[in-house]
Amino acid sequence: MMRVLALLALAGFILLPLAQAILLSFTATLGGEGVARGTFGLMNYTAVLATPELRAAMLNSAIYVFLNVSLCIAVALPAAYALARYSFMGDRHFLLAILVFRVTPPVVLSLPIFILFAELGLVNSPVGIALVHCLFNLPVAIWILESFIRAVPRELDETAFIDGHTGPAFFFRHLMPAIAPGIGVAAFFCFIFSWVEVVFARILTVTGGKPITMAIQAMFTFQTNIGMVMAMTCLSLLPGLAMIWFVRNHIARGFTLRA
């Protein structure tokens, strides 16, 4: 009984801020034309969707997160396969080196990345944010996928090649279905990091191309509409919930296999 009460108390402590944010998102925290303060309704969501800057921020975030996850998986798969199936001098050291690079604080590389991207015309662009996020997500994706590919028997590769499958056919028809849980776990981590990251989003979006994180921060002014901020925050949670829903089975199997 005490264990159940403790779990309920912990769940309440964790979910209370989320419940408060959802409640405030439906509450008019500032009075306006025809809307009294404290009114309960969809006025905050309507105001968010009617604001061009906030709609553009949601679209920008969707674009660079999609590009980031797609590029990371596309590049990490062959790299992880090479590390899992072939032995070469320094292969383990290379894997360790890219993982060490991942724990480097992003702010350390912010200035050189900004200068480089300014020269390439990638500042104020979702593509620029996607590329720099790939720089930090690739080591994690390679590490995750390498362990899953290593767990697949080599006989699968040999049988596929004996049957006449080419490299791309083997990847798409045999390897990717076999490591689908690993791909789901890698995609999940790449999505989460890219969706909530703020350092490079702040540095690389000076005048345009701002993502959701920067749009929410810009909403805090001298007289902040907390209800509207909470509405934008709740909308920013929906893609993450959708991502978890679509890959939930792969994530569960992936973490089980990793354990």
LINDASUL-V234688 format. One record per backbone hydrogen bond with DSSP energy under -0.5 kcal/mol. NH is the residue of the N-H (numbers start at 1). CO is the residue of the C=O. If there is no record, write none. Layout:
nh: [NH | NH]
co: [CO | CO]
This chain:
nh: [5 | 6 | 7 | 8 | 9 | 10 | 11 | 12 | 13 | 14 | 15 | 16 | 17 | 19 | 20 | 21 | 22 | 23 | 24 | 25 | 26 | 26 | 27 | 28 | 29 | 32 | 34 | 35 | 38 | 39 | 41 | 41 | 46 | 47 | 48 | 49 | 50 | 51 | 52 | 55 | 56 | 57 | 58 | 59 | 60 | 61 | 62 | 63 | 64 | 65 | 66 | 67 | 68 | 69 | 70 | 71 | 72 | 73 | 74 | 75 | 76 | 77 | 78 | 79 | 80 | 81 | 82 | 83 | 84 | 85 | 86 | 91 | 94 | 95 | 96 | 97 | 98 | 99 | 100 | 101 | 102 | 103 | 104 | 108 | 109 | 109 | 110 | 113 | 114 | 115 | 116 | 117 | 118 | 119 | 120 | 121 | 121 | 122 | 123 | 124 | 125 | 129 | 130 | 131 | 132 | 133 | 134 | 135 | 136 | 136 | 137 | 138 | 140 | 141 | 142 | 143 | 144 | 145 | 146 | 147 | 148 | 149 | 150 | 151 | 152 | 152 | 156 | 157 | 157 | 158 | 159 | 160 | 161 | 162 | 163 | 164 | 165 | 170 | 171 | 172 | 173 | 174 | 175 | 176 | 178 | 179 | 180 | 183 | 184 | 185 | 186 | 187 | 188 | 189 | 190 | 191 | 192 | 193 | 194 | 195 | 196 | 197 | 202 | 203 | 204 | 205 | 215 | 216 | 217 | 218 | 219 | 219 | 220 | 221 | 224 | 226 | 229 | 230 | 231 | 232 | 233 | 234 | 235 | 236 | 237 | 237 | 238 | 238 | 239 | 240 | 241 | 242 | 243 | 244 | 245 | 246 | 247 | 248 | 251 | 252 | 253 | 254 | 255 | 256 | 257 | 258 | 259]
co: [1 | 2 | 3 | 4 | 5 | 6 | 7 | 8 | 9 | 10 | 11 | 12 | 13 | 15 | 16 | 17 | 18 | 19 | 20 | 21 | 22 | 23 | 24 | 39 | 27 | 35 | 32 | 32 | 28 | 36 | 26 | 39 | 42 | 43 | 44 | 45 | 46 | 48 | 50 | 51 | 52 | 53 | 54 | 55 | 56 | 57 | 58 | 59 | 60 | 61 | 62 | 63 | 64 | 65 | 66 | 67 | 68 | 69 | 70 | 71 | 72 | 73 | 74 | 75 | 76 | 77 | 78 | 79 | 80 | 81 | 82 | 88 | 90 | 91 | 92 | 93 | 94 | 95 | 96 | 97 | 98 | 99 | 101 | 105 | 105 | 106 | 107 | 109 | 110 | 111 | 112 | 113 | 114 | 115 | 116 | 117 | 118 | 117 | 117 | 204 | 122 | 125 | 126 | 127 | 128 | 129 | 130 | 131 | 132 | 133 | 133 | 134 | 136 | 137 | 138 | 139 | 140 | 141 | 142 | 143 | 144 | 145 | 146 | 147 | 148 | 149 | 153 | 153 | 154 | 154 | 155 | 156 | 157 | 158 | 159 | 161 | 160 | 166 | 167 | 168 | 169 | 170 | 170 | 171 | 174 | 175 | 177 | 179 | 180 | 181 | 182 | 183 | 184 | 185 | 186 | 187 | 188 | 189 | 190 | 191 | 192 | 193 | 198 | 199 | 200 | 201 | 211 | 212 | 213 | 214 | 215 | 216 | 217 | 219 | 221 | 224 | 225 | 226 | 227 | 228 | 229 | 230 | 231 | 232 | 233 | 234 | 234 | 235 | 235 | 236 | 237 | 238 | 239 | 240 | 241 | 242 | 243 | 245 | 247 | 248 | 249 | 250 | 251 | 252 | 253 | 254 | 255]
